[in-house]
Amino acid sequence: MLCDVCIGMLSQRKGLVMHGTLQPTFEHHKSTKTLRHSRDMQCPVCTRLAKTLSLHTDLAKDQGLSVQATLNRERGYGKETGKRCFKLIFFLHPNRECTFFLEETDQKASSAPRNHTLKDVVETAQGWMNHCKCAKFWDEPGVKWYPRRLLDLQELRANPQDPQRARVRLVESKECLGQPEKRSIFHHAPAKRQNDRYVTLSHCWGKPGPNLPPPLKLTFETEKRFKNEGIRLHELPKTFRDAVMFAARLDRVGFIWIDSLCIRQPILKEGRNKAEEERDWFEQSRHMGAVYQKAFLNISATASKDGQGGLFFNERPAHLWENNVYVYCPEERPSVSKNGPPERDVYAKCSLIDTSTWDDLVEYAPVNQRAWVFQERLLAPRVLHFGYNQLAWECREFNMSESHTSNELGIKPSRTNGFIQDARLKHLTPAMGRSLREARLSGMSDPDQHIRDLYIYELWKKTVESYSQTALTQHKDRLIALGGIAKLFQEDLFGVDCRQIYVAGLWSRYIESQLLWQVNDVYNGNGLYDNPGKRHSEGGPSWSWAAIESPHGITYGDVTDFKTPQSGQARPRDELLFKVVDYKISLADPKNPFGMVTAGRIFLAPRHLHRIELRKQSPSHGVPYIWHLKPPVQQTKRPIEYENSYLDAPDSDADVFAPTAELYCMPAAFGMRTVRSSDRYLYCLLLKCEGRVSVPPNTPGKQGSVYRVFRRVGITQVGSMFRGEQEALLKQGMTQEVSCLC
């Protein structure tokens, strides 16, 4: 429950230092000693404050504190229900805040369970599943879709009291659930047994410990044993073992799909046939999205860093559970009218929600930092998260946890000082795309409302920006691990009539604007912004964001046609300064356009192309890099220097700083589109010439052509206040040459 300091502040207005027309401001804890006491009593507010303050304050040392809080009535949020809502903000440091949401309730606060047995977990999960309708297709008549292979839980279901003797067996779904469709390794089958549902598992592989055997996986060598003899539970890593034991307790669940046990894992070493080893992996990866989309439930080992972490947890701190508190509302005047009920009470009974709860429990958990899991979580109709201290539920209808049984876990403070319902990962709808765009524009006019599927592009932008922050063990998987989501966008969101083509992480329509992505830099504390990005050519071509690994991800280019919404004609000053005339993508699996890319070329027709020189700056200059147009030999005048540059991967692309590097600047477009035309940046791509390439002799109309080949190395912005610098780039370097970006 809340401590006396918090109750006194909210219920009795103790510590009030400012009121009236301004928002009420309170003094909270004044010393580390009293804060420690409240934290040790498991006050949920003070536990959060202590955790945040400990990042820059020694709480073990007795010293004074300056913690202030403001309490705002949220007039917009809760209007539909008539409930009073409040926002409580604690100011701990010039750059640190803690925000809580208080919503009026008539329910009792939930209490923390004393234990957490398998039976308790199943009961909790079953309750959420019964309430959720996102997998109702499993209750409807008709054929069901199954992956090629599954782990059969029948023996474990038959012997739940003696699981250690039970085995799980690898089965071909066509053999136990019906015959496959022709020309397909995946199966739409009529149910032949009562327990016909299958679930999936999301997990981190991790690294095996020094005293642990290598992880169990399906290979050509193990497949026969997995099918004939089965796998004893003690052979499985703890996470897998917990997952199959849990799954076998669920209603009508007879199978579980685990990637490393249901897809043959290629062994690439001398003497092995590489194509044969990889065939099954490529075949099944084409349908990876469907494996999760069609599952009854996705079980997520959310808090586990590796296969030995397991699902279940022991720590269940009481401060996580919902706490009710009475909030004093002096603007409500209690009075009784002659003809009606009394007006609202001056005290509002509210439930307390920490707006960071979902982030701590789910978003920042180990498994959700993995790229493959990002796709699994987004595509699965519903996910049961096994967090480090409680269960959480995520589906297209609601998010909940054991400690917060309301549907308000997704709320976030908005830029306009209120609350908004944060975009849930699973809400891939045009309506959510519109909400995302409106929140991003923050009230500014939208110049691109005329664009078809604008809000679908906004969803893709958000998806890529989130995905680009995730980690991969194999960087070649960057595109294929997003392939199921890309397929969903093309087939279900854009629609088949859109003629939209997927191009190595971008879309063919308005592709020019999508090439203007940039890597997010990081402030290093020394007055400079660094770029920790690394280039992985196996991830994708240089012009695709997929080629870059960066812990802070990328900002996707705003999708636009660079035309006015009124007339659809180009602006008086053309805002697009190049054109994509063609592209050629080579796929590792020709049958999977959403999979790995072995090579990718885009042919550009730029209006301007300038030879430049780029150099590093010392920290004292305040910017890490600077570039200028390469002057003619006879020129003595100092050239204009450009500072606002974002290199994609400066450490990986160290050759760009060599004196012999042949670097170019290609003016690309004006932006941002939401500001006045006269105030827009000039965006330019920074390129390194890698040589020349001849067009194949059988190319119609282009026989004998030779293109210069460039590698993208960054992007630069020239501000509108530097009108002379912009004009210098647009008056010179005119070209009609078609260039190749690879």
C-alpha positions in Angstrom: 0.0 0.0 0.0 1.0 3.6 -0.3 3.1 5.2 2.5 1.9 8.0 4.8 3.8 10.6 2.8 2.0 9.7 -0.5 -1.4 9.3 1.2 -1.0 12.6 3.0 -0.2 14.4 -0.2 -3.0 12.9 -2.3 -5.8 12.7 0.3 -5.0 15.6 2.6 -2.9 17.9 0.4 0.0 17.8 2.8 3.1 19.5 1.5 1.2 21.8 -0.8 3.4 24.7 -1.9 1.4 26.1 -4.8 -2.2 26.2 -5.7 -4.9 28.4 -7.2 -5.0 28.8 -11.0 -1.7 27.0 -11.3 -1.5 23.2 -11.0 -1.1 22.0 -7.4 2.5 21.5 -6.5 3.7 19.5 -3.5 6.9 18.8 -1.6 7.3 15.1 -1.2 10.3 13.4 0.5 12.9 15.8 1.8 15.5 13.2 2.8 16.9 9.9 1.5 16.2 8.4 5.0 12.4 8.9 4.7 12.4 7.7 1.1 14.3 4.6 2.0 11.8 3.9 4.7 8.9 4.2 2.3 10.6 2.0 -0.3 11.3 -0.7 2.3 7.6 -0.6 3.2 7.0 -1.3 -0.5 5.1 1.9 -1.3 4.7 1.6 -5.1 5.3 5.3 -5.7 8.4 5.5 -3.6 9.8 2.3 -4.9 9.7 3.8 -8.4 11.1 7.1 -7.2 14.0 5.3 -5.4 14.8 3.3 -8.5 15.0 6.3 -10.7 16.8 8.5 -8.2 19.5 5.8 -7.6 20.8 6.4 -11.1 22.4 9.7 -10.0 21.9 9.8 -6.2 23.5 7.7 -3.4 20.4 6.7 -1.5 22.3 4.8 1.1 23.8 8.0 2.4 21.6 10.2 4.6 21.2 13.5 2.9 18.6 16.0 1.8 16.3 15.6 -1.2 14.4 17.9 -3.3 11.4 16.0 -4.8 8.4 17.9 -6.0 5.2 16.6 -7.6 2.3 18.1 -9.5 -1.2 16.7 -9.6 -3.3 17.5 -12.7 -7.0 16.7 -13.3 -7.2 15.1 -16.8 -10.3 16.6 -18.4 -10.0 14.8 -21.7 -9.1 11.3 -20.6 -12.1 9.4 -19.1 -14.8 11.6 -20.6 -16.5 8.6 -22.2 -16.8 6.7 -18.8 -17.4 9.7 -16.6 -14.5 8.7 -14.4 -12.2 11.3 -12.9 -8.6 10.9 -13.9 -5.4 12.5 -12.7 -1.8 12.8 -13.7 0.8 12.7 -11.0 4.3 13.9 -12.0 7.4 13.8 -9.8 10.3 16.0 -10.8 13.5 14.3 -9.6 16.2 15.9 -11.7 16.3 18.5 -14.5 16.0 15.7 -17.0 14.2 13.0 -15.0 10.5 12.6 -14.2 8.2 9.8 -13.0 4.6 9.8 -14.1 1.6 8.0 -12.6 -1.9 7.7 -13.8 -4.8 7.8 -11.3 -8.3 6.7 -12.5 -11.5 6.7 -10.5 -12.6 3.2 -9.6 -15.3 1.4 -7.6 -13.4 -1.8 -7.3 -11.3 -3.1 -4.5 -7.5 -3.2 -5.0 -6.2 -6.7 -6.0 -3.9 -8.5 -3.6 -0.7 -10.3 -4.5 -1.0 -14.0 -4.6 1.0 -15.8 -1.9 2.3 -18.5 -4.2 2.8 -19.1 -7.9 2.3 -22.7 -8.7 1.8 -24.2 -12.2 -1.9 -24.5 -11.3 -2.1 -20.8 -10.4 -0.4 -19.8 -13.7 -2.8 -22.0 -15.7 -5.8 -20.6 -14.0 -4.7 -17.0 -14.6 -3.9 -17.6 -18.2 -7.0 -19.5 -18.8 -9.1 -16.7 -17.5 -7.5 -14.2 -19.9 -7.9 -16.6 -22.8 -11.5 -17.1 -22.1 -12.0 -13.3 -22.0 -10.1 -12.8 -25.2 -11.7 -13.4 -28.6 -8.6 -13.0 -30.8 -8.2 -16.7 -31.4 -11.8 -17.5 -31.8 -11.1 -19.1 -35.2 -10.0 -22.2 -33.2 -13.6 -22.6 -32.0 -15.1 -22.2 -35.5 -15.9 -25.2 -37.8 -13.7 -25.9 -40.8 -10.1 -26.7 -41.6 -7.2 -25.5 -39.4 -3.8 -24.4 -40.5 -0.7 -26.2 -39.1 3.1 -25.9 -39.5 4.8 -28.8 -41.1 6.2 -30.2 -37.9 5.0 -30.0 -34.3 5.9 -31.4 -30.9 3.2 -33.8 -29.7 2.1 -33.3 -26.1 -0.2 -36.3 -26.0 1.9 -38.4 -23.7 2.5 -35.5 -21.3 -1.2 -34.7 -21.1 -1.9 -38.4 -20.3 0.6 -38.5 -17.5 0.5 -35.0 -15.9 1.4 -36.4 -12.4 4.6 -37.9 -13.7 6.0 -35.5 -16.2 9.6 -36.6 -15.9 8.9 -39.9 -17.5 6.9 -38.5 -20.3 8.3 -37.7 -23.7 7.4 -35.2 -26.4 7.6 -36.5 -29.9 8.3 -34.7 -33.2 5.4 -35.3 -35.6 4.6 -34.4 -39.2 1.3 -32.6 -39.0 0.0 -34.4 -42.1 0.4 -37.7 -40.4 -1.6 -36.9 -37.3 -3.9 -34.1 -38.5 -4.7 -34.8 -42.1 -3.2 -34.8 -45.6 -1.3 -31.7 -46.9 -2.5 -29.6 -49.7 -0.7 -30.3 -52.9 2.5 -28.4 -53.6 2.7 -27.2 -50.0 4.6 -28.4 -47.1 2.1 -26.7 -44.8 -1.2 -28.1 -43.9 -4.8 -27.2 -43.8 -6.3 -30.2 -42.0 -9.5 -31.3 -40.4 -9.0 -32.1 -36.8 -8.7 -35.8 -36.1 -8.4 -35.6 -32.3 -9.8 -33.6 -29.5 -6.7 -31.8 -28.4 -6.0 -30.2 -31.8 -4.7 -26.7 -30.9 -1.1 -25.8 -31.1 0.9 -23.0 -29.3 4.2 -21.4 -30.0 7.2 -20.4 -27.9 9.2 -17.2 -28.1 12.6 -17.4 -26.3 16.2 -16.3 -26.3 18.7 -18.9 -27.4 21.5 -17.3 -25.3 24.9 -18.8 -24.9 25.3 -22.3 -23.3 27.2 -22.2 -20.0 30.7 -23.8 -19.7 29.3 -26.9 -17.9 26.2 -27.3 -20.1 25.8 -29.4 -23.2 25.1 -27.7 -26.5 21.5 -26.8 -27.0 19.2 -29.6 -28.3 18.1 -28.9 -31.9 16.6 -30.7 -34.9 19.1 -31.8 -37.5 19.3 -34.6 -40.1 21.1 -36.6 -37.4 18.5 -36.1 -34.6 15.3 -36.1 -36.6 14.8 -39.9 -36.6 15.3 -40.1 -32.8 12.9 -37.2 -32.1 10.2 -38.9 -34.2 10.6 -42.5 -33.1 11.9 -42.3 -29.5 10.8 -38.8 -28.6 12.5 -36.4 -26.3 12.5 -36.9 -22.5 11.7 -33.7 -20.6 15.0 -33.8 -18.7 16.8 -33.4 -22.1 15.1 -30.1 -22.8 16.5 -26.8 -21.7 14.6 -25.4 -18.7 12.7 -22.8 -20.7 11.5 -25.5 -23.2 10.7 -27.9 -20.3 8.6 -25.3 -18.5 6.8 -24.4 -21.8 5.8 -27.9 -22.7 4.6 -28.6 -19.1 2.5 -25.4 -19.1 1.1 -26.0 -22.7 0.0 -29.5 -21.8 -2.3 -28.1 -19.1 -4.2 -25.8 -21.4 -7.6 -26.7 -22.7 -7.5 -28.7 -26.0 -3.8 -27.9 -26.6 -2.1 -31.0 -28.0 1.0 -29.5 -29.7 3.7 -26.9 -29.3 5.9 -25.4 -32.0 9.5 -24.5 -31.0 11.7 -23.2 -33.8 14.9 -25.0 -33.1 13.1 -28.3 -32.6 10.6 -28.1 -35.5 12.8 -26.6 -38.2 16.0 -28.4 -39.3 18.9 -26.3 -38.2 21.6 -26.2 -40.8 25.1 -27.4 -39.9 27.4 -25.5 -42.2 30.9 -27.0 -42.1 33.2 -28.7 -44.5 31.9 -31.8 -46.1 28.2 -30.8 -45.7 26.0 -29.9 -48.6 25.1 -26.2 -47.9 22.1 -26.1 -50.1 20.6 -29.3 -48.7 21.3 -28.2 -45.1 19.6 -24.9 -45.6 16.6 -26.1 -47.7 14.2 -26.8 -44.9 15.1 -23.6 -43.1 14.4 -21.5 -46.2 11.2 -23.4 -47.0 9.7 -22.9 -43.6 10.9 -19.3 -43.2 8.6 -18.4 -46.1 5.7 -19.2 -43.8 7.1 -18.1 -40.5 4.5 -15.4 -40.1 1.6 -17.9 -40.5 3.1 -20.1 -37.8 2.5 -17.4 -35.2 -0.6 -15.9 -36.8 -2.5 -19.2 -36.8 -1.4 -20.3 -33.3 -3.8 -20.6 -30.4 -1.4 -18.8 -28.1 2.2 -17.6 -28.1 4.1 -18.4 -24.9 6.8 -15.8 -24.3 9.8 -16.5 -22.0 9.9 -12.7 -21.6 12.3 -12.4 -18.7 14.6 -15.3 -19.6 18.0 -14.4 -21.1 18.7 -18.0 -22.3 17.4 -21.5 -22.4 18.1 -22.2 -18.8 16.2 -19.2 -17.4 12.8 -20.9 -17.5 9.4 -19.4 -17.4 8.5 -19.3 -13.7 9.6 -16.7 -11.2 9.7 -16.4 -7.4 10.0 -12.7 -6.7 6.5 -11.2 -6.3 6.9 -7.8 -4.5 3.7 -6.5 -3.0 4.2 -2.9 -4.3 3.4 -4.1 -7.9 -0.2 -4.9 -7.0 -2.9 -2.3 -7.6 -3.2 0.3 -4.9 -6.3 2.4 -4.3 -6.0 5.9 -2.8 -8.5 8.7 -2.2 -7.6 11.9 -4.1 -8.9 15.1 -2.7 -10.7 17.2 -5.3 -11.5 20.6 -3.8 -13.2 21.8 -7.0 -16.0 19.2 -6.3 -18.5 20.8 -3.8 -20.6 18.3 -1.9 -24.2 19.4 -1.7 -27.6 17.8 -1.8 -30.3 19.2 -4.2 -33.9 18.9 -3.4 -34.7 16.9 -6.5 -31.7 14.8 -7.1 -28.7 12.9 -5.8 -25.8 14.6 -4.1 -23.1 16.1 -6.3 -19.8 14.3 -6.7 -17.8 13.6 -3.6 -14.7 15.8 -2.9 -12.8 12.5 -2.6 -12.2 10.3 -5.7 -11.3 6.7 -5.0 -8.6 6.0 -7.6 -6.4 3.1 -8.7 -2.8 3.9 -9.2 -0.9 3.0 -12.4 2.8 3.5 -13.0 3.1 4.4 -16.6 6.4 2.7 -16.9 5.0 -0.7 -15.7 4.5 -2.2 -19.1 7.9 -1.0 -20.3 9.7 -2.6 -17.4 7.7 -5.8 -17.5 7.4 -6.3 -21.3 9.0 -3.8 -23.6 12.5 -3.8 -22.1 12.5 -7.4 -21.1 15.4 -9.6 -22.5 13.4 -11.6 -25.0 11.8 -8.5 -26.6 15.1 -7.1 -27.5 15.5 -9.8 -30.1 14.6 -9.2 -33.7 12.9 -12.5 -34.4 10.8 -12.2 -31.3 9.6 -8.7 -32.4 7.9 -10.4 -35.4 6.6 -13.3 -33.3 5.1 -11.0 -30.8 3.5 -8.7 -33.4 2.0 -11.5 -35.5 0.7 -13.8 -32.8 -3.0 -13.0 -32.0 -2.2 -13.1 -28.3 0.9 -13.4 -26.1 1.3 -14.7 -22.6 4.4 -13.0 -21.1 6.2 -14.7 -18.3 7.8 -11.7 -16.7 10.4 -11.5 -14.0 7.8 -11.0 -11.2 4.4 -11.6 -12.7 2.4 -12.7 -15.8 1.3 -10.2 -18.5 -1.2 -10.6 -21.3 -1.1 -8.9 -24.7 -3.6 -9.3 -27.5 -5.4 -7.1 -30.0 -8.2 -6.4 -27.5 -6.4 -5.6 -24.2 -3.2 -5.5 -22.3 -3.2 -6.7 -18.7 -0.9 -8.0 -15.9 -1.6 -9.8 -12.7 -1.1 -6.6 -10.8 -3.1 -4.4 -13.1 -6.4 -5.9 -14.2 -7.7 -2.8 -15.9 -6.9 -2.1 -19.6 -4.9 1.1 -18.9 -1.4 -0.4 -19.0 -0.7 1.1 -22.4 -1.2 4.8 -21.5 1.6 7.2 -21.9 2.1 10.9 -21.1 1.5 12.9 -24.3 3.4 15.8 -25.7 0.4 18.1 -25.0 0.7 17.4 -21.2 -2.1 14.9 -21.1 -2.4 11.2 -21.6 -2.8 9.2 -24.7 -3.4 5.5 -25.3 0.0 4.4 -26.6 0.1 2.6 -29.9 0.0 -1.1 -29.1 2.3 -3.3 -31.0 -0.6 -5.4 -32.3 -2.8 -2.6 -33.5 -1.9 -2.6 -37.2 -4.9 -0.7 -38.5 -5.3 2.5 -40.5 -6.9 4.0 -37.5 -3.8 3.4 -35.4 -1.6 4.7 -38.2 -3.6 7.9 -38.2 -3.3 8.2 -34.4 0.5 7.7 -34.7 0.8 10.3 -37.4 -1.3 12.9 -35.6 0.7 12.4 -32.4 3.9 12.8 -34.3 2.8 15.9 -36.1 1.5 17.4 -32.8 -1.1 19.6 -34.3 0.8 20.7 -37.4 -1.0 20.6 -40.7 -0.5 17.4 -42.8 0.7 18.1 -46.4 0.3 14.5 -47.5 -3.3 13.6 -46.7 -3.9 13.1 -50.4 -1.5 10.1 -50.5 -3.2 6.7 -50.7 -2.4 4.4 -47.8 -0.7 7.3 -45.9 -1.6 5.8 -42.5 -0.3 2.3 -43.6 3.0 3.9 -44.4 3.0 5.5 -41.0 2.5 2.1 -39.4 5.4 0.8 -41.5 7.6 3.7 -40.4 6.8 3.0 -36.7 7.3 -0.8 -37.2 10.7 -0.4 -38.9 11.9 2.2 -36.3 11.0 -0.1 -33.5 12.4 -3.2 -35.2 15.7 -1.5 -36.1 16.5 -1.2 -32.3 16.4 -5.0 -31.8 19.4 -7.4 -31.8 20.4 -10.3 -34.0 22.9 -13.1 -33.6 23.1 -13.5 -37.4 23.0 -10.1 -39.1 22.1 -11.7 -42.4 18.7 -12.3 -40.8 17.8 -8.6 -40.6 15.3 -8.7 -43.4 14.0 -12.2 -43.2 13.2 -11.8 -39.5 10.8 -9.0 -40.6 9.6 -10.9 -43.6 6.3 -12.2 -42.0 5.4 -8.6 -41.1 6.3 -7.3 -44.5 4.1 -10.0 -46.1 1.2 -9.0 -43.8 1.6 -5.3 -44.9 1.6 -6.2 -48.6 -1.2 -8.7 -48.6 -3.6 -7.5 -45.9 -2.9 -3.8 -45.3 -1.8 -2.3 -48.7 -4.0 -4.8 -50.5 -3.3 -6.8 -53.7 -4.7 -4.0 -56.0 -2.0 -1.5 -54.8 0.8 -3.1 -56.9 3.1 -2.4 -54.1 6.5 -4.2 -54.3 8.7 -4.9 -51.4 12.3 -3.7 -52.0 14.7 -4.8 -49.3 12.9 -3.2 -46.4 11.3 -0.3 -48.4 8.2 -0.1 -50.7 8.3 0.6 -54.4 5.8 3.5 -54.3 7.3 6.8 -53.2 10.6 4.9 -52.7 12.6 8.1 -53.2 11.4 9.5 -49.9 12.0 6.2 -48.1 15.7 6.3 -49.1 16.1 9.4 -46.8 16.4 7.4 -43.6 19.1 8.3 -41.0 20.8 6.5 -38.1 19.9 7.9 -34.7 22.9 9.3 -33.0 23.7 9.3 -29.2 24.8 12.1 -27.0 28.2 11.1 -25.4 28.2 13.6 -22.5 31.2 15.5 -23.9 29.2 17.9 -26.0 29.1 15.7 -29.1 26.7 13.2 -30.6 28.2 9.9 -31.6 27.0 7.3 -34.1 27.6 3.8 -32.8 26.2 2.2 -36.0 27.8 -0.8 -37.6 27.5 -1.8 -41.2 26.7 -5.4 -42.1 26.7 -5.9 -45.9 25.0 -9.3 -45.4 22.0 -7.6 -43.9 21.2 -5.6 -47.0 22.5 -3.1 -49.6 23.9 0.2 -48.4 20.8 2.1 -49.4 18.6 0.0 -47.1 18.3 0.6 -43.4 18.7 -3.1 -43.0 22.5 -2.9 -43.6 22.9 -1.0 -40.3 23.0 -2.3 -36.8 22.5 0.5 -34.2 21.3 0.2 -30.6 19.2 3.3 -31.0 17.8 2.3 -34.4 17.0 4.5 -37.4 14.5 7.2 -38.3 12.6 6.1 -41.4 12.1 8.5 -44.2 8.7 10.3 -44.3 6.7 8.8 -47.1 5.7 11.5 -49.5 5.3 12.3 -53.2 6.7 15.8 -52.7 3.5 17.3 -54.2 0.9 19.7 -52.8 -2.3 18.3 -51.4 -4.4 20.9 -53.2 -3.4 20.5 -56.8 -1.3 17.4 -56.9 1.3 19.3 -58.9 4.9 19.9 -58.1 5.7 23.0 -56.1 7.2 26.1 -57.8 10.5 25.1 -56.4 10.9 21.3 -57.1 11.3 19.5 -53.8 12.5 16.2 -55.2 15.9 16.3 -56.9 16.4 12.8 -58.1 14.4 9.9 -59.5 14.6 6.1 -59.0 14.5 4.7 -62.5 15.0 1.0 -61.8 16.1 -1.5 -59.1 17.4 -5.1 -59.1 17.1 -7.3 -56.1 18.9 -10.7 -55.8 17.2 -13.0 -53.2 18.8 -15.9 -51.3 15.5 -17.7 -51.7 13.9 -16.7 -55.0 10.5 -18.0 -53.7 10.5 -15.5 -50.8 10.5 -11.8 -51.8 10.4 -10.9 -48.1 13.6 -12.9 -47.3 17.3 -12.5 -47.3 18.8 -10.2 -50.0 22.2 -11.2 -51.4 22.6 -8.1 -53.6 20.5 -5.0 -54.3 21.0 -2.2 -56.9 19.0 0.9 -57.3 19.5 3.1 -60.4 19.2 6.8 -59.8 18.9 9.8 -62.0 20.1 12.7 -59.9 20.0 16.3 -61.0 23.2 17.2 -59.1 26.3 15.3 -58.0 29.2 17.0 -56.3 32.6 15.7 -55.5 33.3 16.4 -51.8 35.9 16.1 -49.1 35.0 14.8 -45.6 37.0 14.9 -42.4 36.7 14.3 -38.7 36.7 17.1 -36.3 38.2 17.4 -32.8 35.7 17.5 -29.9 36.4 21.2 -29.4 34.6 22.0 -32.6 31.3 20.7 -31.3 30.5 18.6 -34.4 32.1 15.3 -35.2 32.4 15.6 -39.0 32.6 18.4 -41.6 32.5 18.3 -45.4 32.9 20.7 -48.3 32.7 20.7 -52.1 36.1 19.8 -53.5 37.4 23.0 -55.0 39.1 23.3 -58.4 42.9 23.2 -58.2 43.2 26.9 -59.0 40.6 28.1 -56.4 42.1 29.9 -53.4 38.9 31.0 -51.8 38.0 28.9 -48.7 35.0 26.6 -49.6 31.7 26.6 -47.7 31.8 24.0 -44.9 28.8 21.8 -44.0 28.4 20.5 -40.5 25.0 18.8 -40.0 25.8 15.3 -41.1 24.7 11.8 -40.1 27.1 9.1 -41.1 25.6 5.6 -41.2 28.5 3.7 -39.7 31.7 5.8 -39.4 33.7 3.0 -37.7 32.7 0.4 -40.3 33.1 2.9 -43.1 36.6 4.2 -42.0 37.7 4.2 -45.6 35.6 7.4 -46.3 38.2 9.4 -44.3 41.1 8.2 -46.5 42.7 10.9 -48.7 42.0 8.8 -51.8 38.3 8.3 -51.0 36.1 9.4 -53.9 33.2 10.9 -52.1 30.1 12.7 -53.5 27.1 14.7 -52.2 23.8 14.1 -54.0 21.1 16.7 -53.3 18.0 14.7 -52.8 14.9 16.6 -51.6 13.6 19.4 -49.4 12.0 18.7 -46.0 10.6 18.6 -43.4 7.3 18.7 -45.2 5.3 19.9 -42.2 7.0 23.3 -42.1 6.8 26.2 -44.5 8.5 25.7 -47.8 10.9 28.5 -47.1 12.0 26.9 -43.8 12.9 23.5 -45.1 16.1 21.6 -45.0 17.9 20.4 -48.1 18.6 16.7 -47.6 21.6 15.3 -49.4 22.9 11.7 -49.6 26.6 11.2 -49.0 28.0 8.6 -51.3 31.3 6.8 -52.0 32.2 5.8 -55.5 33.1 2.1 -55.6 33.9 1.8 -59.3 31.9 1.2 -62.5 29.6 -1.5 -63.8 28.5 -2.4 -67.4 24.9 -3.0 -68.3 24.4 -6.7 -69.4 24.5 -6.8 -73.2 20.9 -8.2 -73.4 19.4 -5.2 -71.7 17.0 -3.6 -74.2 17.9 -0.1 -75.2 20.9 0.1 -72.8 23.6 -2.0 -74.6 27.1 -0.8 -73.8 26.0 1.5 -71.0 28.4 2.0 -68.0 27.3 3.2 -64.6 29.2 4.5 -61.7 28.5 2.4 -58.6 28.1 4.2 -55.3 27.8 3.1 -51.7 25.7 5.1 -49.3 27.7 6.3 -46.3 25.3 8.9 -44.7 22.9 11.8 -45.1 23.3 15.5 -44.5 20.9 18.4 -43.9 21.5 22.0 -45.0 19.3 24.3 -43.0 17.1 27.0 -44.5 18.9 29.7 -42.7 21.9 28.8 -44.8 20.3 29.8 -48.0 23.6 30.5 -49.7 24.9 27.0 -48.9 21.7 25.5 -50.3 22.0 27.5 -53.5 25.6 26.6 -53.9 24.6 22.9 -54.1 21.8 23.6 -56.6 23.7 25.9 -59.0 26.6 23.6 -59.7 27.2 19.9 -60.3 24.4 19.4 -62.9 24.3 15.9 -64.3 22.2 13.7 -66.5 24.1 10.6 -65.6 22.3 7.5 -64.3 24.1 6.2 -61.2 23.9 2.8 -59.5 23.6 2.6 -55.7 24.4 -0.7 -54.2 
